[in-house]
């Protein structure tokens, strides 16, 4: 069996491990998805390959739904595995590895990348997170904020809050 992979490189032979394919699925799904092309020298290998394709997808957490297509090129059977970009990121291998594509290679995700991916998949941006040990009274220059707000919105904060029917604390009153 010869492997020509469009988005990742590895050799599919007698030493092949399902975890190799599983790692490719995880790294592609945690990124933008991709394709793996496997050229079969022997049609007998097709049954073993199909089992490996399914087993590897089952080992990913959450499970990754891959699609396969068979083509004939130069009288050789080519199995094309399409791995989608994940919509339940982050994905991990059965052994607990969180991987991401980095060029032609894959690598372990950093803690920060993993945190960012978890927040993004929950629809939370880092700008929405609270800043620990901060205080609105000591960390915001009220004069600069008022000046910015008036320049940007052509009104002051109390008038804006009144028009929008928003409550305003005594701290923000002039």
C-alpha positions in Angstrom: 0.0 0.0 0.0 1.3 3.4 -0.9 0.0 6.6 0.7 -0.2 9.9 -1.1 -1.7 12.3 1.3 -2.8 15.8 0.3 -2.9 17.3 3.8 -0.7 14.9 5.8 2.1 12.4 5.3 2.5 8.9 6.7 3.1 5.4 5.3 0.3 2.9 5.3 2.0 -0.5 5.5 2.1 -3.6 7.6 3.4 -1.6 10.6 0.5 0.8 10.3 -1.3 1.6 13.6 -4.9 2.8 13.8 -3.7 5.5 16.2 -1.7 7.0 13.2 -4.9 7.6 11.3 -6.7 8.7 14.4 -4.1 11.4 15.0 -4.4 12.7 11.5 -8.2 12.9 11.9 -7.9 14.8 15.2 -5.3 17.3 13.9 -7.3 17.9 10.7 -10.6 18.4 12.5 -9.1 20.7 15.0 -7.9 22.8 12.1 -9.7 23.3 8.8 -10.2 19.7 7.7 -8.5 18.0 4.8 -8.0 14.9 2.7 -6.0 11.8 2.9 -5.3 9.8 -0.2 -4.3 6.2 0.1 -3.1 4.2 -3.0 -3.7 0.5 -2.7 -1.3 -1.8 -4.4 -3.5 -4.8 -3.7 -7.3 -4.9 -3.5 -7.1 -7.4 -0.7 -5.9 -4.5 1.5 -9.2 -2.7 1.0 -11.1 -4.6 3.7 -8.4 -4.0 6.3 -8.1 -0.3 5.3 -11.9 0.2 5.5 -11.9 -1.3 9.0 -8.9 1.0 10.0 -10.8 4.0 8.7 -13.9 3.3 10.7 -12.0 2.2 13.9 -9.8 5.4 13.8 -12.9 7.6 13.5 -14.6 5.7 16.4 -11.5 6.3 18.6 -11.7 10.1 18.2 -13.4 12.0 21.0 -15.9 13.3 20.0 -16.3 10.9 17.1 -15.3 12.3 13.7 -17.5 11.5 10.8 -15.2 11.0 7.8 -16.3 10.3 4.2 -14.5 8.0 1.8 -14.5 7.9 -1.9 -12.7 5.3 -4.2 -11.2 6.4 -7.5 -9.1 4.6 -10.1 -5.9 6.5 -11.2 -3.3 4.8 -13.5 -5.1 1.5 -12.9 -4.6 1.8 -9.1 -7.3 2.0 -6.5 -7.1 5.3 -4.6 -9.1 5.7 -1.3 -9.8 9.3 -0.5 -10.7 10.1 3.1 -12.3 13.5 3.6 -11.9 14.8 7.2 -14.2 17.7 7.9 -13.4 20.8 10.0 -14.8 20.0 13.4 -17.8 21.7 14.8 -17.4 20.2 18.3 -13.8 21.3 18.9 -11.5 20.4 20.5 -11.1 16.8 19.4 -8.7 14.4 21.1 -7.4 10.9 20.5 -8.4 8.0 22.5 -5.2 8.3 24.4 -6.0 12.0 25.3 -3.8 13.9 22.8 -5.1 17.2 21.5 -3.4 17.8 18.1 -3.5 20.5 15.5 -2.0 20.7 12.0 1.1 22.9 11.7 2.0 23.0 8.1 2.5 19.5 6.8 3.0 18.2 10.3 0.8 17.9 13.4 1.7 18.9 16.9 0.4 18.8 20.5 -1.8 21.9 21.2 -0.6 24.3 23.8 -2.7 25.1 26.9 -3.5 28.5 25.5 -4.6 27.1 22.1 -6.8 24.5 23.8 -8.4 27.2 26.1 -9.0 29.4 23.1 -10.6 26.6 21.1 -12.9 25.6 24.0 -14.0 29.2 24.4 -14.5 29.7 20.7 -16.6 26.5 20.4 -18.8 27.8 23.3 -19.2 31.1 21.4 -17.3 33.1 24.0 -14.6 35.6 23.0 -11.7 36.5 25.3 -13.0 40.1 25.4 -16.1 38.8 27.3 -14.1 37.1 30.1 -13.8 38.8 33.5 -10.4 40.1 34.5 -9.6 38.7 37.9 -8.4 41.1 40.6 -9.7 44.1 38.7 -12.1 46.9 39.8 -14.1 49.3 37.7 -13.5 52.0 40.3 -9.7 51.7 40.3 -8.9 50.4 36.8 -10.9 52.7 34.6 -10.1 56.4 34.2 -13.6 57.8 34.3 -12.6 61.1 32.8 -11.0 59.5 29.7 -13.9 57.1 29.3 -16.4 60.0 29.4 -14.4 61.9 26.8 -14.1 58.9 24.5 -17.8 58.1 24.9 -18.8 61.7 24.1 -16.5 61.8 21.0 -17.6 58.4 19.8 -21.4 58.6 20.5 -22.0 62.3 20.6 -23.7 62.0 24.0 -22.7 61.4 27.6 -23.0 58.2 29.5 -26.0 59.2 31.8 -28.0 60.6 28.8 -27.2 57.5 26.8 -28.3 55.2 29.6 -31.5 57.2 30.1 -32.4 56.9 26.4 -31.7 53.2 26.4 -33.6 52.8 29.7 -30.5 51.3 31.4 -29.9 51.7 35.1 -26.8 53.6 36.0 -25.0 53.3 39.3 -24.0 56.3 41.4 -20.3 55.7 40.4 -21.1 56.7 36.8 -23.1 59.8 37.6 -21.3 63.1 37.1 
